[in-house]
Every structure is written in structure tokens, then in C-alpha cells.
Amino acid sequence: MAVALNLALVACSDDEGGEGGGDATASDPAASGSQTPGSGSPSPDDQGEGSVDAGVITILDQTNAGGNLSPAAVPLRSQADVDAFLADLSGDQLAEGVQSAFDKHADDEGRVLLGSVIAIGCDVPKDATLSRQDGELVVTPEKVAASRNECLAAVTSVALVTVDEAALKG
């Protein structure tokens, strides 16, 4: 059973930025994320399939930021990893949010920041789950209820999650 992760939501809104993109903002995961209880060592299930114990988490989003949908969680251990993760994304606010999270968590001993592009579309997921599937850490967004939003440009949603280093050894 996957552990539901409460993720901060920054919604796309027609009255904030119009069609020019960049109407949603990226925020610092420490300020808008949630700390999940028991974010210590992974449980025995974490080594196989199933849930993974996560720490600080958040969803960042930006309109017209591009990117490629990839639920696989990518470790962001170095500046080179962050740069590679951001290479397909064109949103400055999104890049600033990912960089801020990396800077904040770079010195977290025994913890690793993971990033995943979890949605590209008109709606931003409110929640997601982190699990191990086929030996890989995967972030799965919650399905968005039927939306009545009309958007002129797609919104890219990125999930950032911290996990124990041991969780990466599946």
C-alpha cells in the first residue's frame, strides 16, 4: 500500500497571469510542503515493492514550462543532477523552486531529494503517492476530479520528495 503524500498545491488561475505563462509560482518545499510522520529509516517493504517512507514533499507548477512526463523519481544529489533535471523545463519560477529545494536539502545527512515531472496539462494534482514499482521509485499523482478549467497553455507539475539514502537501494 502506497503512503499518500500531502503535497502543496499552487493552482493555475486565469486572473493571475493570463495566457503568457508563468502564472503559477514555485514555492519553497519547506514552507509549503508537509512533513510526513515517521520519516526515518525505510521499512522492510521499502526494499521491494510498495510504499516508501518520505520526508519533506511538495508540488511545484508553472504554466507553459514544457518538460516530459516522467513519474520515475530522479535523485538530485548534485548541481549537475539538478541542471540535467531542469534541462527540458523552460519555466524560471519552476527552476528557482527546484534549485531552492536542492539548496535547502543538499546538506541533509542520509537524505536525498528526488524530483519527478508528474503532470502536464490544465490541472495540478493536489496529492501523490511515492512507491517502489519494478525496483524503481515512482511518484504517482492523485487523479484530478473532473475539471472545468480551460487553459490556454499546459501547466507542468513537478513533485519534490526527500527520502532516506537507503530507499534508493531497491
C-alpha positions in Angstrom: 0.0 0.0 0.0 1.4 3.3 -1.0 1.7 6.1 1.5 -0.3 9.1 0.5 1.8 12.2 0.5 0.2 15.5 1.1 1.6 18.0 -1.4 1.3 21.7 -1.6 -0.8 23.0 -4.5 -0.3 26.2 -6.3 -3.2 26.4 -8.7 -3.4 27.8 -12.2 -5.7 30.7 -12.2 -7.0 32.8 -15.2 -7.0 36.0 -13.3 -3.3 35.9 -12.3 -1.3 35.8 -15.4 -3.5 35.3 -18.5 -2.1 33.4 -21.4 1.5 34.5 -21.1 2.6 31.6 -18.9 4.3 31.8 -15.6 1.0 32.5 -13.8 1.7 29.9 -11.1 4.6 30.2 -8.7 7.1 27.7 -7.4 7.4 27.8 -3.6 10.0 26.6 -1.1 9.2 23.0 -0.2 10.0 23.7 3.4 7.4 26.5 3.5 4.6 24.8 1.6 5.4 21.1 1.9 4.3 18.7 4.5 6.4 16.6 6.8 5.2 13.1 6.8 5.3 11.2 10.1 8.0 8.6 10.7 10.4 9.8 8.0 13.3 7.8 9.4 14.7 4.6 8.0 12.8 2.8 5.3 10.6 -0.2 6.3 11.4 -3.7 5.1 8.7 -3.2 2.4 10.7 -0.3 1.0 13.4 -2.6 -0.2 10.9 -4.5 -2.5 7.7 -3.3 -4.0 5.2 -1.0 -2.3 5.4 2.1 -0.1 8.4 4.2 0.6 8.9 6.4 3.7 9.2 10.0 2.5 10.1 13.3 4.3 9.6 16.8 3.1 7.4 16.9 -0.1 5.9 19.5 -2.4 4.4 20.0 -5.8 5.7 23.0 -7.9 4.0 24.1 -11.0 4.2 26.6 -13.8 2.3 27.3 -16.9 4.0 26.8 -20.2 7.1 25.3 -18.7 7.4 22.3 -21.1 9.1 19.2 -19.9 8.4 15.5 -20.4 6.1 13.5 -18.2 8.2 11.0 -16.1 6.8 9.5 -12.9 10.2 7.9 -12.1 11.8 9.8 -9.2 15.2 11.2 -10.2 17.8 11.6 -7.4 19.1 15.3 -7.2 22.3 14.8 -5.3 24.5 17.4 -7.1 24.2 20.6 -9.1 24.8 18.6 -12.2 21.8 16.4 -11.4 19.6 19.5 -10.8 20.8 21.0 -14.1 20.0 17.8 -16.0 16.6 17.5 -14.4 15.8 21.1 -15.4 17.2 20.9 -18.9 13.8 20.1 -20.5 11.9 22.7 -18.4 11.6 26.3 -19.5 9.9 27.9 -16.5 12.1 30.2 -14.5 9.9 30.0 -11.4 9.9 26.3 -11.6 13.7 26.2 -11.9 14.0 28.6 -9.0 11.8 26.4 -6.8 13.7 23.2 -7.6 17.0 25.0 -7.1 15.8 26.4 -3.7 14.7 22.9 -2.6 18.1 21.4 -3.6 20.0 24.2 -1.8 17.9 23.6 1.3 18.3 19.8 1.4 21.8 19.4 -0.1 23.3 19.0 3.4 20.6 16.7 4.8 22.8 13.9 6.0 21.4 10.5 4.9 18.6 12.1 2.9 18.2 12.6 -0.8 16.0 15.0 -2.7 14.1 13.4 -5.6 12.3 15.1 -8.5 9.7 13.9 -10.9 7.6 15.6 -13.6 4.2 14.2 -12.6 1.7 16.1 -14.7 1.5 18.3 -17.8 -2.0 19.6 -18.5 -4.7 22.0 -17.3 -4.9 20.7 -13.8 -2.4 20.4 -10.9 -2.6 17.3 -8.7 -3.3 18.0 -5.1 -1.7 14.8 -3.7 0.5 12.0 -4.9 2.0 8.7 -3.7 5.6 7.6 -3.6 6.1 3.9 -4.1 8.5 1.3 -5.5 7.4 -0.3 -8.7 9.6 -2.8 -10.6 12.5 -1.7 -8.4 12.2 2.0 -9.2 10.9 4.8 -7.0 7.8 6.3 -8.7 5.7 9.3 -7.9 2.0 8.8 -8.9 -0.2 11.9 -8.9 -3.7 11.8 -7.5 -6.3 11.8 -10.2 -7.8 15.3 -10.5 -11.6 15.3 -10.3 -13.4 16.3 -13.5 -12.1 19.8 -14.3 -14.0 22.7 -15.7 -10.8 24.6 -16.2 -10.0 25.8 -19.7 -6.4 26.6 -20.2 -4.5 28.3 -23.0 -1.2 26.6 -22.1 -0.4 23.4 -20.2 0.8 23.5 -16.6 3.9 21.4 -15.7 3.8 19.9 -12.2 7.0 18.7 -10.5 7.0 16.7 -7.3 9.9 17.0 -5.0 10.3 14.4 -2.2 13.1 13.6 0.3 13.8 10.0 1.2 16.5 8.2 3.2 19.5 7.2 1.1 18.8 3.6 1.8 15.4 3.8 0.0 17.3 4.3 -3.3 18.8 0.8 -2.9 15.9 -1.3 -4.1 
